[in-house]
Amino acid sequence: MTILLPRAGGGTYRYQPRTEPAAFASDGGAPLASRTVFSAAHVVADPYADVSPDAPAAVDWDATLAFRHHLWSHGLGVAEAMDTAQRGMGLDWPGAAELIRRSAAEAVAVGGAIACGVGTDQLPPGEVTLHQVVEAYEDQLALVEETGAQAILMASRALAAAAKSPEDYLEVYGHLLRQCAEPVILHWLGPMFDPALDGYWGSAGLDAATETFLEVIKAHPDKVDGIKVSLLDAEREVDLRRRLPDGVLCYTGDDFNYPELIAGDDRGFSHALLGIFDPLGPLAAEAVRVLDTGDRQGFRALLDPTVELSRHLFQKPTRFYKTGVVLLAWLAGHQSHFTMVGGLQSARSLPHLARAYELADGLGLFPDPALARRRMTSLLNVYGVDQ
């Protein structure tokens, strides 16, 4: 039962899919102990909605929430309404607000961990003032705190455009942190994920930006639970986490180097808040349970082989990694279709999607490999790669 896959640049090749899933495909297991792990979860579009790509997102709420229950069942926390959920790339603030309300209520019902993104994406395009940025942050922060979820202060496109100096960042973040009811996670998202965030923290150079970021944290250590760093630079993340005040955690957002960063060394480690843990949920949970026993080598043996898939999904332009994530959710049976809000299922090439399928299948990520093969075959046929 081979499948014919396209090569980048032309031609095809035969691939022999697995016939059995990996052993970690079942739910359950002991709670995760040594690391706090969040999966940044995607949203499931409503495939029957008659909407255009630039219209407000039509979400399949049942499938979207079911996927969160899947993550919670494996012991993972859910990072909600983040960039993996196409925040600012198809999902507007009203849609994100509804997602936060619904997911937070489900988290309470099952005792699942949840942290939700707080941004400024309700602001209209064009010039805004720092005061407007602060007000937008405050409105979203109030909603998240009302739900009982932990807040993640996300990087703001509007702030990147309005700020004129590092001092503007210190003022905005200082004002917000002083009024937070509970400690929050600060999110530094690099321009590889969102080009509009280039020069965040008031400096084009990362060394200077890091100093401003640390200044914000050191001024309010009691209001910062941790930082989420998405710069795809392992050395910089290690240096940064070693400079954090006592009690402030580092949540890696590095989808290229996460095994080594989570495993850590004799001077510390990173927790995790990762988009790649959307498709890797069960495997990631199993790996952390191994790490909980003190078996760092066993942890790496499970997680290191997944890096090739992650680097493939997050290759440039990195912001379109969501397309591969949703493809794998469809192939794994978590949703009935390969449709995305904003029509972003078209954002990656067919050879890219085919390679994602092959790598995920090789890892045993699909609970039903035969279903994944049939669905991939149907997609290939639609694109003209007749099987």
PyMOL commands that set and color helices and strands:
alter all, ss='L'
color gray80, all
select helices_A, chain A and resi 23-25+61-73+83-85+93-110+130-147+157-162+166-179+195-197+200-202+206-219+221-223+234-242+258-263+281-292+296-313+318-331+341-346+350-363+369-382
alter helices_A, ss='H'
color red, helices_A
select strands_A, chain A and resi 3-6+12-15+37-40+77-80+114-118+150-153+184-189+224-230+249-252+271-274
alter strands_A, ss='S'
color yellow, strands_A
deselect
rebuild
show_as cartoon
